């Protein structure tokens, strides 16, 4: 049995992510994938990416820890990144350079003008089916954020809370 010991360094996963202006930072999470999972490039999975940006039927996930991903428990260490100032409260979720390479360059440049979010804007939507829908949702968010940053984040956060608590939307 693979029981979580939050006091062990081996329970944590550190991912190099790109923050605002492309500045690299270490994103902390509880480990839910096998060792070496990062050696597989994100763009290899583009045909298997759902509207949440997650890989469908991802064989790299440790079976006993899949619940952590479904409940977002694995992201509790992200609070450290938020307190450090790496993350904003709401925004496009942080991605590694490898992951961003699967996105259109113009979109990446635009998205990296802002800090990534602790709460991902993709969870404000209930109709995202695939990678194309995800990009479109992020573009819509960026357009609104450029015009009215605070109002946009409040609206998206409200939608995220509604979708998670009332509708019971979960990530995969």
DSSP file (Angstrom, degrees, kcal/mol; ACC not computed):
  #  RESIDUE AA STRUCTURE BP1 BP2  ACC     N-H-->O    O-->H-N    N-H-->O    O-->H-N    TCO  KAPPA ALPHA  PHI   PSI    X-CA   Y-CA   Z-CA
    1    1 A X              0   0    0      0, 0.0     2,-1.0     0, 0.0     0, 0.0   0.000 360.0 360.0 360.0 138.4    0.0    0.0    0.0
    2    2 A X        -     0   0    0      2,-0.0     2,-0.3    60,-0.0    60,-0.0  -0.765 360.0-176.6-103.5  85.9    1.3    3.4   -0.9
    3    3 A X        -     0   0    0     -2,-1.0     2,-0.3     1,-0.1    62,-0.0  -0.656  28.0-113.9 -90.2 139.1    0.3    5.6    2.1
    4    4 A X        -     0   0    0     -2,-0.3     2,-0.5     1,-0.0    -1,-0.1  -0.553  27.0-174.4 -75.1 127.7    1.0    9.3    2.0
    5    5 A X    >   -     0   0    0     -2,-0.3     3,-2.2     3,-0.1     6,-0.3  -0.900   6.7-166.2-119.0  97.7    3.6   10.6    4.5
    6    6 A X  T 3  S+     0   0    0     -2,-0.5    -1,-0.1     1,-0.3    -2,-0.0   0.576  84.2  62.1 -65.6  -6.8    3.5   14.4    4.1
    7    7 A X  T 3  S+     0   0    0     -3,-0.0     2,-0.4     3,-0.0    -1,-0.3   0.467  85.6  90.1 -95.6  -2.3    6.8   14.7    6.1
    8    8 A X  S X  S-     0   0    0     -3,-2.2     3,-1.6     1,-0.1     4,-0.2  -0.814  70.2-144.8 -97.7 131.8    8.8   12.7    3.5
    9    9 A X  G >  S+     0   0    0     -2,-0.4     3,-1.5     1,-0.3    -1,-0.1   0.791  98.9  67.1 -61.8 -27.4   10.6   14.5    0.7
   10   10 A X  G 3  S+     0   0    0      1,-0.3    -1,-0.3    -5,-0.1    -4,-0.1   0.635  89.4  65.3 -70.6 -12.5    9.8   11.5   -1.6
   11   11 A X  G <  S+     0   0    0     -3,-1.6    20,-3.4    -6,-0.3     2,-0.3   0.573  92.1  79.6 -83.6  -9.7    6.1   12.3   -1.4
   12   12 A X  E <   -A   30   0A   0     -3,-1.5     2,-0.4    18,-0.3    18,-0.2  -0.734  62.2-156.6-105.2 149.1    6.6   15.6   -3.2
   13   13 A X  E     -A   29   0A   0     16,-3.3    16,-2.1    -2,-0.3     2,-0.5  -0.981   5.7-158.6-121.4 132.8    7.0   16.3   -6.9
   14   14 A X  E     -A   28   0A   0     -2,-0.4     2,-0.5    14,-0.2    14,-0.2  -0.958   9.5-170.0-115.3 121.0    8.6   19.4   -8.1
   15   15 A X  E     -A   27   0A   0     12,-2.8    12,-3.2    -2,-0.5     2,-0.6  -0.936  24.0-128.1-114.0 128.5    7.8   20.5  -11.7
   16   16 A X  E     +A   26   0A   0     -2,-0.5    81,-0.3    10,-0.2     2,-0.3  -0.642  41.7 176.9 -70.9 119.2    9.7   23.2  -13.5
   17   17 A X  E     -A   25   0A   0      8,-3.1     8,-2.5    -2,-0.6     2,-0.5  -0.847  31.2-116.3-124.6 159.9    6.9   25.5  -14.7
   18   18 A X  E     -AB  24  95A   0     77,-2.8    77,-0.6    -2,-0.3     6,-0.2  -0.858  35.1-177.9 -98.9 128.6    6.8   28.8  -16.6
   19   19 A X    >   -     0   0    0      4,-3.5     3,-2.1    -2,-0.5     4,-0.1  -0.131  47.2 -23.8-103.7-157.2    5.3   31.7  -14.7
   20   20 A X  G >  S+     0   0    0     66,-0.3     3,-1.5     1,-0.3    -1,-0.3  -0.254 133.9   7.2 -56.3 136.1    4.7   35.3  -15.6
   21   21 A X  G 3  S-     0   0    0     91,-4.7    -1,-0.3     1,-0.3    92,-0.1   0.653 130.1 -70.0  62.4  19.4    6.9   36.5  -18.5
   22   22 A X  G <  S+     0   0    0     -3,-2.1     2,-0.3    90,-0.3    -1,-0.3   0.597  85.2 159.3  78.9  10.9    8.2   33.0  -18.9
   23   23 A X    <   -     0   0    0     -3,-1.5    -4,-3.5    89,-0.2    -1,-0.3  -0.525  38.8-127.3 -70.3 128.0   10.1   33.0  -15.6
   24   24 A X  E     +A   18   0A   0     -2,-0.3     2,-0.3    -6,-0.2    -6,-0.2  -0.527  35.9 166.5 -78.6 140.6   10.8   29.5  -14.5
   25   25 A X  E     -A   17   0A   0     -8,-2.5    -8,-3.1    -2,-0.2     2,-0.6  -0.962  39.7-102.8-145.6 163.3    9.8   28.4  -11.0
   26   26 A X  E     -A   16   0A   0     -2,-0.3     2,-0.5   -10,-0.2   -10,-0.2  -0.808  30.6-156.6 -91.5 118.5    9.4   25.1   -9.1
   27   27 A X  E     -A   15   0A   0    -12,-3.2   -12,-2.8    -2,-0.6     2,-0.4  -0.836  12.6-145.6 -94.6 128.3    5.7   24.0   -8.8
   28   28 A X  E     +A   14   0A   0     -2,-0.5     2,-0.3    49,-0.2   -14,-0.2  -0.782  28.2 153.8-101.9 138.6    5.2   21.7   -5.8
   29   29 A X  E     -A   13   0A   0    -16,-2.1   -16,-3.3    -2,-0.4     2,-0.3  -0.948  49.0 -93.3-147.2 163.5    2.6   18.9   -5.7
   30   30 A X  E     -A   12   0A   0     44,-2.7     2,-0.3    -2,-0.3   -18,-0.3  -0.672  56.2-101.0 -76.5 142.3    2.2   15.6   -3.9
   31   31 A X        +     0   0    0    -20,-3.4    -1,-0.1    -2,-0.3     3,-0.0  -0.483  54.9 154.4 -70.8 125.9    3.6   12.8   -6.1
   32   32 A X        +     0   0    0     -2,-0.3    30,-3.1     2,-0.1     2,-0.3   0.318  53.3  70.3-130.0   1.9    0.9   10.9   -8.0
   33   33 A X  B    S-C   61   0B   0     28,-0.3    28,-0.2     1,-0.1     3,-0.1  -0.838  85.0 -95.1-123.6 160.3    2.9    9.6  -11.0
   34   34 A X    >   -     0   0    0     26,-2.7     3,-1.5    -2,-0.3    -2,-0.1  -0.228  54.7 -84.6 -65.2 158.2    5.6    7.0  -11.5
   35   35 A X  T 3  S+     0   0    0      1,-0.2    -1,-0.1     2,-0.1     0, 0.0  -0.406 116.8  25.9 -61.8 140.4    9.2    8.0  -11.5
   36   36 A X  T >  S+     0   0    0     -3,-0.1     3,-1.8    -2,-0.1     4,-0.3   0.515  76.6 132.7  83.9   5.8   10.3    9.2  -15.0
   37   37 A X  G X   +     0   0    0     -3,-1.5     3,-1.2     1,-0.3    -2,-0.1   0.821  67.1  61.5 -59.2 -30.8    6.8   10.3  -16.0
   38   38 A X  G 3  S+     0   0    0      1,-0.2    -1,-0.3     3,-0.0     4,-0.1   0.641  83.4  78.1 -71.9 -13.5    8.2   13.6  -17.2
   39   39 A X  G <  S+     0   0    0     -3,-1.8     2,-0.6     2,-0.1    -1,-0.2   0.702  79.5  80.2 -70.9 -15.8   10.4   11.9  -19.8
   40   40 A X  S <  S-     0   0    0     -3,-1.2     2,-0.1    -4,-0.3     5,-0.0  -0.823  88.9-125.3 -91.6 123.0    7.3   11.5  -22.0
   41   41 A X    >   -     0   0    0     -2,-0.6     3,-1.3     1,-0.1     4,-0.3  -0.419   6.5-132.0 -74.0 140.6    6.6   14.8  -23.8
   42   42 A X  G >  S+     0   0    0      1,-0.3     3,-2.3     2,-0.2     4,-0.3   0.861 103.7  63.3 -58.4 -40.2    3.2   16.4  -23.5
   43   43 A X  G >  S+     0   0    0     55,-0.3     3,-0.9     1,-0.3    -1,-0.3   0.725  90.8  67.7 -64.0 -18.4    2.8   16.9  -27.3
   44   44 A X  G <  S+     0   0    0     -3,-1.3    -1,-0.3     1,-0.2     3,-0.2   0.712 103.4  46.2 -68.7 -18.9    2.9   13.1  -27.7
   45   45 A X  G X  S+     0   0    0     -3,-2.3     3,-3.6    -4,-0.3    -1,-0.2   0.380  74.1 115.7-102.2   1.9   -0.5   13.0  -26.0
   46   46 A X  G X  S+     0   0    0     -3,-0.9     3,-1.2     1,-0.3    85,-0.3   0.799  76.7  53.0 -49.0 -38.2   -2.2   15.9  -27.8
   47   47 A X  G 3  S+     0   0    0      1,-0.2    -1,-0.3    -3,-0.2    -2,-0.1   0.618 111.6  47.7 -71.5 -11.1   -4.8   13.5  -29.3
   48   48 A X  G <  S+     0   0    0     -3,-3.6     8,-3.7     2,-0.1     2,-0.5   0.065  83.7 115.9-116.1  22.9   -5.6   12.2  -25.8
   49   49 A X  B <   -D   55   0C   0     -3,-1.2    82,-0.7     6,-0.2     6,-0.2  -0.816  51.1-150.6 -99.5 129.2   -6.0   15.5  -24.0
   50   50 A X    >   -     0   0    0      4,-3.0     3,-1.9    -2,-0.5    80,-0.3  -0.219  38.0 -87.1 -86.6-177.2   -9.4   16.4  -22.5
   51   51 A X  T 3  S+     0   0    0     77,-0.6    79,-0.2    78,-0.4    78,-0.2   0.600 126.1  60.1 -68.6 -11.8  -10.9   19.8  -22.0
   52   52 A X  T 3  S-     0   0    0      2,-0.2    -1,-0.3    77,-0.1    70,-0.1   0.448 118.6-109.8 -91.1  -1.4   -9.2   20.1  -18.6
   53   53 A X  S <  S+     0   0    0     -3,-1.9     2,-0.3     1,-0.3    -2,-0.1   0.580  77.3 133.1  83.9   9.8   -5.8   19.7  -20.2
   54   54 A X        -     0   0    0      1,-0.0    -4,-3.0     4,-0.0     2,-0.4  -0.681  61.8-113.1 -96.9 148.8   -5.4   16.3  -18.7
   55   55 A X  B >   -D   49   0C   0     -2,-0.3     3,-0.8    -6,-0.2    -6,-0.2  -0.667  32.9-124.3 -81.0 127.7   -4.3   13.2  -20.5
   56   56 A X  T 3  S+     0   0    0     -8,-3.7     3,-0.2    -2,-0.4    -1,-0.1  -0.482  88.2   1.9 -72.9 140.8   -7.0   10.5  -20.9
   57   57 A X  T 3  S-     0   0    0      1,-0.2     2,-0.8    -2,-0.2    -1,-0.2   0.903  84.6-167.1  49.6  49.7   -6.2    7.1  -19.5
   58   58 A X    X   -     0   0    0     -3,-0.8     3,-1.4     1,-0.2    -1,-0.2  -0.575  13.3-164.8 -75.0 108.8   -2.8    8.2  -18.4
   59   59 A X  T 3  S+     0   0    0     -2,-0.8    -1,-0.2     1,-0.3     4,-0.1   0.517  79.9  74.0 -73.7  -4.9   -0.8    5.1  -17.5
   60   60 A X  T 3  S+     0   0    0      2,-0.1   -26,-2.7   -27,-0.1    -1,-0.3   0.619  72.7 104.4 -81.8 -12.8    1.8    7.1  -15.6
   61   61 A X  B <  S-C   33   0B   0     -3,-1.4     2,-0.5   -28,-0.2   -28,-0.3  -0.502  78.6-120.4 -74.8 134.2   -0.6    7.7  -12.7
   62   62 A X    >   -     0   0    0    -30,-3.1     3,-2.0    -2,-0.2     4,-0.4  -0.643  22.8-138.4 -72.8 120.6    0.1    5.6   -9.5
   63   63 A X  G >  S+     0   0    0     -2,-0.5     3,-1.3     1,-0.3     4,-0.3   0.853  98.8  53.4 -53.9 -44.1   -3.2    3.7   -9.1
   64   64 A X  G 3  S+     0   0    0      1,-0.3    -1,-0.3     2,-0.1     3,-0.1   0.628 112.7  46.3 -68.9 -11.4   -3.4    4.1   -5.3
   65   65 A X  G X> S+     0   0    0     -3,-2.0     3,-1.0   -33,-0.2     4,-0.9   0.315  76.2 102.6-113.8   7.3   -3.0    7.9   -5.7
   66   66 A X  H X> S+     0   0    0     -3,-1.3     4,-2.0    -4,-0.4     3,-0.5   0.850  76.5  63.5 -58.8 -33.9   -5.5    8.5   -8.5
   67   67 A X  H 3> S+     0   0    0     -4,-0.3     4,-2.1     1,-0.2     6,-0.4   0.839  94.9  60.2 -59.5 -33.4   -8.0    9.9   -5.9
   68   68 A X  H <>>S+     0   0    0     -3,-1.0     6,-1.5     1,-0.2     5,-1.0   0.881 107.3  44.9 -63.5 -37.2   -5.5   12.7   -5.1
   69   69 A X  H X<5S+     0   0    0     -4,-0.9     3,-0.5    -3,-0.5    -2,-0.2   0.903 111.8  51.4 -72.6 -42.0   -5.8   13.9   -8.7
   70   70 A X  H 3<5S+     0   0    0     -4,-2.0   101,-0.7     1,-0.2    -2,-0.2   0.845 119.1  36.6 -64.0 -33.9   -9.6   13.6   -8.8
   71   71 A X  H 3<5S-     0   0    0     -4,-2.1    -1,-0.2    -5,-0.2    -2,-0.2   0.450 107.2-122.4 -98.0  -2.1  -10.0   15.6   -5.6
   72   72 A X  T X<5S+     0   0    0     -4,-0.6     3,-1.7    -3,-0.5    -3,-0.2   0.589  72.0 133.0  67.9  12.6   -7.1   18.0   -6.3
   73   73 A X  G > < +     0   0    0     -5,-1.0     3,-1.7    -6,-0.4     4,-0.3   0.844  63.1  65.5 -59.2 -33.3   -5.5   16.9   -3.0
   74   74 A X  G 3  S+     0   0    0     -6,-1.5   -44,-2.7     1,-0.3     3,-0.4   0.675  95.3  59.5 -63.6 -16.0   -2.2   16.5   -4.8
   75   75 A X  G X   +     0   0    0     -3,-1.7     3,-2.2    -7,-0.3     4,-0.4   0.408  69.9 101.8 -96.3   2.3   -2.2   20.3   -5.4
   76   76 A X  T X  S+     0   0    0     -3,-1.7     3,-2.2     1,-0.3     4,-0.3   0.894  76.5  60.6 -53.6 -41.7   -2.2   21.3   -1.7
   77   77 A X  T >> S+     0   0    0     -3,-0.4     3,-1.3     1,-0.3     4,-0.8   0.693  85.3  79.1 -61.7 -14.2    1.5   22.1   -1.9
   78   78 A X  H <> S+     0   0    0     -3,-2.2     4,-2.3     1,-0.3    -1,-0.3   0.759  76.6  74.3 -60.4 -23.4    0.6   24.7   -4.6
   79   79 A X  H <> S+     0   0    0     -3,-2.2     4,-2.7    -4,-0.4    -1,-0.3   0.866  90.4  56.0 -58.4 -35.2   -0.4   26.9   -1.7
   80   80 A X  H <> S+     0   0    0     -3,-1.3     4,-2.1    -4,-0.3    -1,-0.2   0.926 107.2  48.7 -60.6 -45.0    3.3   27.4   -1.0
   81   81 A X  H  X>S+     0   0    0     -4,-0.8     5,-2.3     2,-0.2     6,-1.0   0.876 110.9  50.9 -62.6 -37.5    3.7   28.6   -4.6
   82   82 A X  H ><5S+     0   0    0     -4,-2.3     3,-0.8     4,-0.2    -2,-0.2   0.936 110.9  47.4 -64.5 -46.7    0.8   31.0   -4.1
   83   83 A X  H 3<5S+     0   0    0     -4,-2.7    -2,-0.2     1,-0.3    -1,-0.2   0.833 109.6  54.2 -65.2 -32.3    2.2   32.4   -0.9
   84   84 A X  H 3<5S-     0   0    0     -4,-2.1    -1,-0.3    -5,-0.2    -2,-0.2   0.672 118.4-112.9 -73.1 -17.9    5.6   32.8   -2.6
   85   85 A X  T <<5S+     0   0    0     -3,-0.8    -3,-0.2    -4,-0.8    -2,-0.1   0.533  86.2 117.4  95.8   7.3    4.0   34.9   -5.3
   86   86 A X  S   <S+     0   0    0     -5,-2.3    30,-0.5    -6,-0.2     2,-0.3   0.821  76.3  42.0 -72.2 -30.7    4.6   32.3   -8.2
   87   87 A X  E    S-e  116   0D   0     -6,-1.0    30,-0.2    28,-0.1     2,-0.2  -0.874  71.4-141.3-120.0 146.6    0.8   31.9   -8.6
   88   88 A X  E     -e  117   0D   0     28,-3.2    30,-2.4    -2,-0.3    31,-0.2  -0.486  36.9-105.8 -89.5 174.3   -2.2   34.2   -8.7
   89   89 A X  E    S+     0   0D   0     28,-0.2    30,-2.2     1,-0.2     2,-0.4   0.936 103.4  19.0 -68.5 -46.2   -5.4   33.1   -7.1
   90   90 A X  E    S+e  119   0D   0     28,-0.2     2,-0.3    27,-0.2    -1,-0.2  -0.960  87.4  95.6-126.0 142.4   -7.2   32.4  -10.5
   91   91 A X  E    S-e  120   0D   0     28,-2.1    30,-1.5    -2,-0.4     2,-0.3  -0.976  74.7 -37.3 167.8-175.1   -5.6   31.9  -13.9
   92   92 A X  S    S-     0   0    0     23,-0.3    25,-1.7    -2,-0.3     3,-0.1  -0.572  74.0-103.6 -69.7 132.9   -4.4   29.5  -16.5
   93   93 A X        -     0   0    0     -2,-0.3    25,-0.1    23,-0.2    -1,-0.1  -0.227  42.1 -94.9 -60.8 147.1   -2.8   26.6  -14.7
   94   94 A X        -     0   0    0     23,-0.5     2,-0.3    -3,-0.1    -1,-0.1  -0.329  45.8-170.0 -64.2 144.2    1.0   26.5  -14.7
   95   95 A X  B     -B   18   0A   0    -77,-0.6   -77,-2.8    -3,-0.1     2,-0.1  -0.955  20.7-115.6-134.5 152.2    2.7   24.5  -17.4
   96   96 A X     >  -     0   0    0     -2,-0.3     4,-2.6   -79,-0.3     5,-0.2  -0.344  36.2-105.1 -77.3 166.7    6.2   23.3  -18.1
   97   97 A X  H  > S+     0   0    0    -81,-0.3     4,-1.5     1,-0.2    -1,-0.1   0.907 123.3  54.8 -58.4 -42.4    8.1   24.4  -21.2
   98   98 A X  H  4 S+     0   0    0      1,-0.2     4,-0.4     2,-0.2   -55,-0.3   0.898 109.7  46.5 -58.4 -41.5    7.5   21.0  -22.7
   99   99 A X  H >4 S+     0   0    0      1,-0.2     3,-1.8     2,-0.2     4,-0.3   0.933 108.8  53.6 -68.2 -45.5    3.7   21.4  -22.2
  100  100 A X  H >< S+     0   0    0     -4,-2.6     3,-1.8     1,-0.3    -1,-0.2   0.786  94.9  71.6 -60.3 -26.3    3.7   24.9  -23.6
  101  101 A X  T 3< S+     0   0    0     -4,-1.5    -1,-0.3     1,-0.3    -2,-0.2   0.723  90.4  60.0 -63.5 -19.8    5.4   23.6  -26.8
  102  102 A X  T <  S+     0   0    0     -3,-1.8    -1,-0.3    -4,-0.4     2,-0.2   0.600  96.5  77.9 -80.9 -11.2    2.1   21.9  -27.7
  103  103 A X  S <  S-     0   0    0     -3,-1.8     2,-0.1    -4,-0.3   -60,-0.0  -0.613  98.2 -87.9 -97.6 155.6    0.3   25.2  -27.8
  104  104 A X     >  -     0   0    0     -2,-0.2     4,-2.2     1,-0.1     3,-0.4  -0.393  36.5-126.4 -60.4 137.6    0.4   27.9  -30.5
  105  105 A X  H  > S+     0   0    0      1,-0.2     4,-2.5     2,-0.2     5,-0.2   0.866 108.9  54.4 -56.2 -40.9    3.3   30.3  -29.9
  106  106 A X  H  > S+     0   0    0      1,-0.2     4,-1.8     2,-0.2    -1,-0.2   0.893 109.2  48.6 -61.4 -40.1    1.0   33.4  -30.1
  107  107 A X  H  > S+     0   0    0     -3,-0.4     4,-2.9     2,-0.2    -2,-0.2   0.909 110.4  50.9 -65.7 -43.3   -1.2   31.9  -27.3
  108  108 A X  H  X S+     0   0    0     -4,-2.2     4,-2.4     2,-0.2    -2,-0.2   0.936 109.5  50.0 -60.9 -48.0    1.8   31.0  -25.1
  109  109 A X  H  < S+     0   0    0     -4,-2.5    -1,-0.2     1,-0.2    -2,-0.2   0.907 114.4  45.0 -58.2 -43.2    3.2   34.6  -25.4
  110  110 A X  H >< S+     0   0    0     -4,-1.8     3,-1.4    -5,-0.2    -2,-0.2   0.922 112.9  49.5 -67.4 -45.6   -0.2   36.0  -24.5
  111  111 A X  H >< S+     0   0    0     -4,-2.9     3,-1.5     1,-0.3    -2,-0.2   0.858 103.7  60.0 -64.3 -36.1   -0.8   33.6  -21.6
  112  112 A X  T 3< S+     0   0    0     -4,-2.4   -91,-4.7     1,-0.3   -90,-0.3   0.395  82.5  81.6 -79.1   6.0    2.6   34.2  -20.0
  113  113 A X  T <  S+     0   0    0     -3,-1.4     2,-0.3   -93,-0.2    -1,-0.3   0.618  96.9  50.3 -76.5 -12.9    1.9   37.9  -19.6
  114  114 A X  S <  S-     0   0    0     -3,-1.5     2,-0.2    -4,-0.2   -93,-0.1  -0.835  96.0 -99.0-122.8 158.5    0.0   36.8  -16.5
  115  115 A X        -     0   0    0     -2,-0.3   -23,-0.3   -95,-0.1   -28,-0.1  -0.504  45.9-108.8 -69.6 144.6    0.8   34.7  -13.5
  116  116 A X  E     -e   87   0D   0    -30,-0.5   -28,-3.2    -2,-0.2     2,-0.3  -0.306  41.5-108.1 -67.6 164.1   -0.5   31.2  -13.7
  117  117 A X  E     -e   88   0D   0    -25,-1.7   -23,-0.5   -30,-0.2   -28,-0.2  -0.730  11.7-149.0-106.1 146.0   -3.4   30.4  -11.3
  118  118 A X  E    S+     0   0D   0    -30,-2.4     2,-0.6    -2,-0.3   -28,-0.2   0.887 104.5  45.8 -65.8 -42.4   -3.8   28.3   -8.2
  119  119 A X  E    S-e   90   0D   0    -30,-2.2   -28,-2.1   -31,-0.2     2,-0.2  -0.928  97.1-132.2-103.4 117.2   -7.4   27.8   -9.4
  120  120 A X  E >   -e   91   0D   0     -2,-0.6     3,-1.6   -30,-0.2   -28,-0.2  -0.491   2.4-139.2 -74.8 133.4   -7.4   26.9  -13.1
  121  121 A X  G >  S+     0   0    0    -30,-1.5     3,-2.0     1,-0.3     4,-0.2   0.716  95.5  76.5 -64.6 -21.0   -9.8   28.8  -15.3
  122  122 A X  G >  S+     0   0    0      1,-0.3     3,-1.2   -31,-0.2    -1,-0.3   0.773  85.5  63.4 -62.1 -24.1  -10.6   25.6  -17.2
  123  123 A X  G <  S+     0   0    0     -3,-1.6    -1,-0.3     1,-0.2    -2,-0.2   0.507  86.8  71.6 -79.8  -3.3  -12.8   24.5  -14.3
  124  124 A X  G <  S+     0   0    0     -3,-2.0     2,-0.3    -4,-0.1    -1,-0.2   0.553  93.2  71.1 -82.0  -8.3  -15.1   27.5  -14.9
  125  125 A X    <   -     0   0    0     -3,-1.2     3,-0.0    -4,-0.2    12,-0.0  -0.803  53.9-174.5-109.6 149.3  -16.3   25.6  -18.0
  126  126 A X  S    S+     0   0    0     -2,-0.3    -1,-0.1     1,-0.1    -3,-0.1   0.383  81.1  58.6-116.2  -1.3  -18.5   22.5  -18.2
  127  127 A X        +     0   0    0    -76,-0.1     2,-0.6     6,-0.1    -1,-0.1   0.144  64.1 127.4-119.3  19.9  -18.3   22.0  -22.0
  128  128 A X        +     0   0    0     -6,-0.2   -77,-0.6     1,-0.2   -76,-0.1  -0.689  23.5 166.9 -81.8 121.3  -14.6   21.6  -22.7
  129  129 A X        -     0   0    0     -2,-0.6   -78,-0.4   -79,-0.2     2,-0.2   0.758  54.4  -3.7-104.4 -31.4  -14.1   18.4  -24.7
  130  130 A X  S  > S-     0   0    0    -80,-0.3     4,-2.1   -79,-0.2   -80,-0.2  -0.825  83.6 -72.8-153.0-175.2  -10.6   18.5  -26.1
  131  131 A X  H  > S+     0   0    0    -82,-0.7     4,-2.3   -85,-0.3     5,-0.2   0.869 124.2  54.1 -58.4 -41.9   -7.4   20.4  -26.5
  132  132 A X  H  > S+     0   0    0      1,-0.2     4,-2.2     2,-0.2    -1,-0.2   0.909 108.5  49.2 -60.9 -43.7   -8.9   22.8  -29.1
  133  133 A X  H  > S+     0   0    0      2,-0.2     4,-2.5     1,-0.2    -1,-0.2   0.883 108.7  54.3 -63.1 -38.7  -11.7   23.7  -26.6
  134  134 A X  H  X S+     0   0    0     -4,-2.1     4,-2.5     2,-0.2    -2,-0.2   0.938 109.0  47.0 -61.5 -47.5   -9.1   24.3  -23.9
  135  135 A X  H  X S+     0   0    0     -4,-2.3     4,-2.4     1,-0.2    -1,-0.2   0.920 112.2  50.6 -60.9 -43.8   -7.1   26.8  -26.0
  136  136 A X  H  X S+     0   0    0     -4,-2.2     4,-2.2     1,-0.2    -1,-0.2   0.902 110.7  49.2 -61.5 -41.8  -10.3   28.6  -27.0
  137  137 A X  H  X S+     0   0    0     -4,-2.5     4,-2.4     2,-0.2    -1,-0.2   0.906 111.2  49.4 -64.8 -41.8  -11.4   28.9  -23.3
  138  138 A X  H  X S+     0   0    0     -4,-2.5     4,-2.6     2,-0.2    -2,-0.2   0.894 110.3  51.0 -64.9 -39.1   -7.9   30.2  -22.3
  139  139 A X  H  X S+     0   0    0     -4,-2.4     4,-2.3     2,-0.2    -2,-0.2   0.910 109.7  50.1 -63.6 -42.4   -8.1   32.8  -25.1
  140  140 A X  H  X S+     0   0    0     -4,-2.2     4,-2.0     2,-0.2    -2,-0.2   0.927 111.7  48.5 -61.3 -45.0  -11.5   33.9  -24.0
  141  141 A X  H  X S+     0   0    0     -4,-2.4     4,-3.1     1,-0.2     5,-0.2   0.934 110.7  50.7 -59.8 -47.4  -10.2   34.3  -20.4
  142  142 A X  H  X S+     0   0    0     -4,-2.6     4,-2.4     1,-0.2    -1,-0.2   0.892 108.4  52.0 -61.3 -40.7   -7.2   36.2  -21.6
  143  143 A X  H  X S+     0   0    0     -4,-2.3     4,-1.0     1,-0.2    -1,-0.2   0.922 114.9  41.9 -60.9 -44.2   -9.3   38.7  -23.6
  144  144 A X  H  X S+     0   0    0     -4,-2.0     4,-2.9     1,-0.2     3,-0.3   0.901 113.1  53.0 -70.1 -40.7  -11.5   39.3  -20.6
  145  145 A X  H  < S+     0   0    0     -4,-3.1     4,-0.3     1,-0.2    -2,-0.2   0.875 104.9  55.5 -64.1 -38.2   -8.6   39.5  -18.2
  146  146 A X  H  < S+     0   0    0     -4,-2.4    -1,-0.2    -5,-0.2     3,-0.2   0.842 115.9  38.5 -63.0 -32.6   -6.8   42.1  -20.4
  147  147 A X  H  < S+     0   0    0     -4,-1.0     2,-0.3    -3,-0.3    -2,-0.2   0.918 138.2   6.4 -83.7 -48.4   -9.9   44.4  -20.2
  148  148 A X     X  +     0   0    0     -4,-2.9     4,-2.5     1,-0.1     5,-0.2  -0.695  67.3 178.3-140.6  81.8  -11.0   43.9  -16.6
  149  149 A X  H  > S+     0   0    0     -4,-0.3     4,-2.2    -2,-0.3     5,-0.2   0.909  79.9  39.4 -57.3 -52.6   -8.5   41.8  -14.5
  150  150 A X  H  > S+     0   0    0      2,-0.2     4,-2.3     1,-0.2     5,-0.2   0.941 117.4  48.1 -67.1 -47.5  -10.2   41.8  -11.1
  151  151 A X  H  > S+     0   0    0      1,-0.2     4,-2.5     2,-0.2    -1,-0.2   0.908 111.8  51.7 -58.8 -42.7  -13.8   41.4  -12.3
  152  152 A X  H  X S+     0   0    0     -4,-2.5     4,-2.7    -8,-0.2     5,-0.2   0.932 110.3  47.2 -61.3 -47.2  -12.7   38.6  -14.6
  153  153 A X  H  X S+     0   0    0     -4,-2.2     4,-2.5    -5,-0.2    -1,-0.2   0.881 112.0  50.4 -65.6 -37.1  -11.0   36.6  -11.9
  154  154 A X  H  X S+     0   0    0     -4,-2.3     4,-2.3     2,-0.2    -1,-0.2   0.930 112.5  47.1 -64.7 -44.6  -13.9   37.1   -9.5
  155  155 A X  H  X S+     0   0    0     -4,-2.5     4,-2.1    -5,-0.2    -2,-0.2   0.925 114.3  46.2 -63.3 -44.6  -16.3   35.8  -12.1
  156  156 A X  H  X S+     0   0    0     -4,-2.7     4,-2.5     2,-0.2    -2,-0.2   0.907 111.7  51.2 -66.2 -41.3  -14.2   32.8  -13.0
  157  157 A X  H  X S+     0   0    0     -4,-2.5     4,-2.5    -5,-0.2     5,-0.2   0.916 109.4  51.2 -62.3 -41.5  -13.6   31.9   -9.4
  158  158 A X  H  X S+     0   0    0     -4,-2.3     4,-2.4     1,-0.2    -1,-0.2   0.916 111.3  47.7 -60.3 -43.4  -17.4   32.1   -8.8
  159  159 A X  H  X S+     0   0    0     -4,-2.1     4,-2.9     2,-0.2     5,-0.2   0.893 110.6  52.1 -64.8 -39.7  -18.0   29.8  -11.7
  160  160 A X  H  X S+     0   0    0     -4,-2.5     4,-2.4     2,-0.2     5,-0.2   0.941 111.2  46.2 -61.7 -48.0  -15.3   27.4  -10.5
  161  161 A X  H  X S+     0   0    0     -4,-2.5     4,-2.8     2,-0.2     5,-0.5   0.917 114.3  48.5 -62.5 -43.6  -16.8   27.1   -7.1
  162  162 A X  H  X>S+     0   0    0     -4,-2.4     4,-2.0    -5,-0.2     5,-1.7   0.945 113.1  46.9 -60.9 -49.1  -20.3   26.6   -8.5
  163  163 A X  H  <5S+     0   0    0     -4,-2.9     6,-3.1     3,-0.2     5,-0.2   0.873 117.7  42.5 -62.8 -37.8  -19.1   23.9  -10.9
  164  164 A X  H  <5S+     0   0    0     -4,-2.4    -2,-0.2     4,-0.2    -1,-0.2   0.906 126.3  28.9 -76.8 -42.2  -17.2   22.1   -8.3
  165  165 A X  H  <5S+     0   0    0     -4,-2.8    -3,-0.2    -5,-0.2    -2,-0.2   0.912 131.5  27.8 -89.9 -44.9  -19.7   22.3   -5.4
  166  166 A X  T  <5S+     0   0    0     -4,-2.0    -3,-0.2    -5,-0.5    -4,-0.1   0.932 132.5  31.5 -84.1 -49.9  -23.1   22.5   -7.1
  167  167 A X  S   <S-     0   0    0     -5,-1.7    -3,-0.2     2,-0.1    -4,-0.2   0.683  96.3-134.5 -84.3 -17.9  -22.5   20.6  -10.3
  168  168 A X        +     0   0    0     -6,-0.4    -4,-0.2    -5,-0.2    -3,-0.1   0.770  36.4 175.7  71.6  24.8  -19.9   18.3   -8.9
  169  169 A X        -     0   0    0     -6,-3.1     2,-0.3    -7,-0.1    -1,-0.2  -0.414   5.7-175.2 -64.7 137.5  -17.5   18.7  -11.8
  170  170 A X        -     0   0    0     -2,-0.1     2,-0.1   -98,-0.0   -99,-0.1  -0.919  24.9-113.4-131.7 157.5  -14.2   16.9  -11.3
  171  171 A X              0   0    0   -101,-0.7   -99,-0.0    -2,-0.3   -48,-0.0  -0.413 360.0 360.0 -81.2 168.2  -11.0   16.7  -13.1
  172  172 A X              0   0    0     -2,-0.1  -102,-0.2  -103,-0.0  -115,-0.1   0.440 360.0 360.0-102.7 360.0  -10.0   13.4  -14.7
